[in-house]
Amino acid sequence: MPEGDTVFLTAQRLNAALSGQVLTRFELRVPTLARASAVGETVREVVPVGKHILARLSDGRTLRSHLRMDGAWRVQPASRTRPQGKDYEVRALLGTARQLAVGYRLHDLALVPSTEEASLIGHLGPDLLDPGFDLAEAVRRFEASAAREPGRAIGDALLDQRLVAGIGNVYKCELLFLHRLNPWLAVGETPDLAAVLTDASRLLRANSGRFTRSTTGWTQPGQQYYVYGRAGKGCRRCGTAVRKDEQGDPSLERVLYYCPTCQGAKPSDAGGQA
């Protein structure tokens, strides 16, 4: 499941394969960009911004891709001209004399002048993996959100990339558990937002160099998370069965895992009390 750390590592690998190289192959398999070409251009750099990947070209254009829930980039030798996997899932091919980067099930592909990148990513909050992550600005955005929507739940707000960029379902669930926060607690009632966001940055950084994600410090299967994916299993703190629920727009697959003892019950399960 691509979150900020996976996007960061993916962009690093793309940058290592493509940066400074001349494109010999450039195919975007989406109707609006099917005729676009960049063959002969040099890839200046590939960088992550939140959950977006930006490939900046020598002609002053930027290719943006988003992985969402199921997207992926894979790099293979250019000598293997046919992409691995299912051909109908391929959305982008960026090839050089040595490497071929293949984008599978990519979303929100866009090719824009680099000077207009803000039209694609300008709405994002501070990037948790940015070396200069602005904690104060992130907290300010959460507080402003609470003022606009007093009843907004912290579990919903953590996934809002306009407030802070990089958190997905996994980190949302783990952060709420680590801070013993009820997912339905209002943002304005959440104690120490700075501590929650500091931990978010810490956890993403700890996992940004590997694809085997862990929030517990253990990378063995079944030991990686405190609550995520552990519905029905005993809480690692108190032994209560971890619950699985949904929060937010169901079409966005916002699955939630939490401990009803450590974090409190869902409001509808407690007579309206969180």
N, C-alpha and C positions, 0 to 999 in steps of 0.2 A: 504494500500500500504506500504509494509515494507521498511523503510529507517533506518538510523543509530539508531534513538531513539527506534523504534520498535524492532530491532534486539537486542539492549542493554537490553530492558525490558524482551524480550523472553529468552535471555541467563540467566538473573537473576532468572527468575522463574524456568528454568530448573536446575540451580545450586542449588536452594533451595530444589527442589524435589529429585535430584540425588546425589549431592555431599556427599561423605563419605559413600554411600550405595553400597552394592554388587549387581551386575546385575544378575537377575534370568531369564531374557529374553532379547535376543538381535537378532533382525531380520532386515536385510537391504534388501529391496525388489527392488534391481536393479541388473541386470545381472552380472556385474563385481564383486559385493560384496555379492552375494546371499549365498555363503558358508562361509562367515566370521563369527567368533564367538568370544564373549567376556563374555560369561556366567561364573560367578565366579570371575570376575574382579571387582575392586572397581572404581567408578567414582571419580577421584581426584577433578575435578572442571570442570565447564562449563563457558567459557568466550567468550565475543564478541570481535572481531577485525574488525573494519569497519562494513561491512555487512555480515561478516562470523561468524559462531558460531563454537567454538572448544570445544569438549568434550574430556578431557584428562583422560586416563585410567591408572590404577595401573600397567599394564604390559608394559608401555612405548609407547603406541600408542595413536593417536589422531584421533577422528572422526570429520571431517569437513562437515558442511552443509551450504547451501546458500539458502535464501528465494526467491531471485529475486523478481518478481512481484506478485506471488500468493502463495508462500510457507508459511507454518505455523507449529508451534509446539504447541501441546495441552497436558496438564497433567490431568490425571484422576486416580481415585483409582485403584489399582492393582486388586481389587476384581471384577472390571468390565473388564473382559478379552477381550471382543470384543470392538475394537475402535469405537468411535462415528463417524458419518458421513459415507462417501462413501468408502467402502473397497478398491476399485481400485485406490484411491488417496493416500493411505498410502504407504510411502516409507521407514519408519524406525519405529521400536518399541524398546524402551529401558525400561525394567521393573525391578523393585526392589520388595521387599516384601510388600511395601506400595503403591508405585506409578507406573504408566505406562505413559511414555512420548511417544506421537505419533507424527510422522513427516508426514505432508501432503504436497504433491506436492513439495517436496524438490528438490533442484538442486545441481549439483556439489558435490555429496556425495563422500567422499574420506576417506580412513582409512590408515594412514601413521605412521611411527615412529615419536614420538613427536620431536625428534632431527631434523626431516626433515620438520617441519612446514613451514619453510621459502620457501619451494618449492611451497606452496599453497598461502601464504600471504606476502611473502617477497617483492613483487612488490608494495604493498600498500603504499600510502602516510601517513602522520601523521593522527592518528585517532582523530576526533573531540571530541569524548567522553572520550578519555584517560585523566585521571587526570593530566598527564604531557604533554598534547597537545603542540607540538612544532610549535608555530606560525611562527617563523623565517624560519624553514625548509619548512613549507607549502608555504610561500611566495616565497622562493628560487625556489621551484619546479614550481610554476606558471610562474615565470620570465624566468626560463630555457625553459619551454614549449613555451613561447612567442618568445624566441630567435630561437628555432628550427622551429616553425611554425608561422611566423609573422602575418598571417591573421586569426589565430584561434580565434573563437568567445568565449567570456567569458561564455556564456550560455552553450556551449559545454564543456568547460574546467571544469566547476564546477562539472560536472558529472563524470569526469575522476578520478577514485579511485586511480590511480597512483600518482595523485597530492595531494589529500586530501581524506580521507575515511569517508563516512557516508552520503553524500548528494545524494538525489534522486530528482525526478521531482518536488515534492511539495516544498522542501526547495530551490531548484534552482529558481523556479518562485517567491517565496516570497522574497528571498534575493535580486534578481534583482529589484523587485519592491521597496523594502525598501530603496535601494540605488539609485533608479532612473536610473538604468543602462539599456541601450538598449541591449537586449539579443545577438545581432549580433556585438556588439562592440568588437574590437580586444582586446585580453588579455593585450597586451603591452600598450594599450591606456586606460586601466581601472584605474581610480584614486583610490588610497588607498585600494589596495588589502587586506592589513592587517585588515582594518575595516570590510570588507565583510566577511573575514574568522573568525574574532572575533565574529561577529554576528551569523555566522553559528554555531560555538561552543556554543554560548549562547542559541540559540533557541533549538538546539538538547538537551542540558542539561535540559532546562526548561520542555521538553516533555518526558524525559527519565524515568519518574516515573509513566506514565499513557499511556493508549492506545488511549485516546481521545486527538489527537494532535491539537494544536492551535498556530498560530503565531501572532494573534491579542490580545491575553490575554483573549479572550472570548471563552468558550467551547460549547456554544449553537449551535445547527445545523444551518448552514447558516451564522454564525458569526465568524467561526474559522479562515478564511483566507482572505487576502487582494485581491488576484487575482485568486489563484488556484481554478479551478472548477467553476469560475464565468463568463464564456463566455456570452457576451450579457448583462450582468448586469453592473450597473454604478460603475465606479471606486470610491473607498471610499475616494479618495482625491479630484478628479476633476469632477466626474460624467460621464466622457466619457465611452462608452461601452467597457468593457474588451474584448480583442480579444483572440481567440484560434488558435494556429498554430502548426507546427511541426518543430523541429530543430534536425539535426543529422540523424542518421540511422533510417528510418521508421520502420524497423523490430524490433527495440528496444523500440517502443512505447514512443518516447521522446516527449510527449505532452507539449506544452508551452502555458502559459497564461500571458498576459501583457497588460499594458495600453499604447496605442499609443501616448497619450498626455504626460503623466508623464515620459514615458521611450523612446519615439521616435518611429517612424514607422519602419517597416521592410524595408531593403534596396530596395527591388524590388518595394515597394509601394511609394518610395520617390525618384524615378529617380536615384537609385543607392547610395543614401546618407542615412547613418544611422541616 
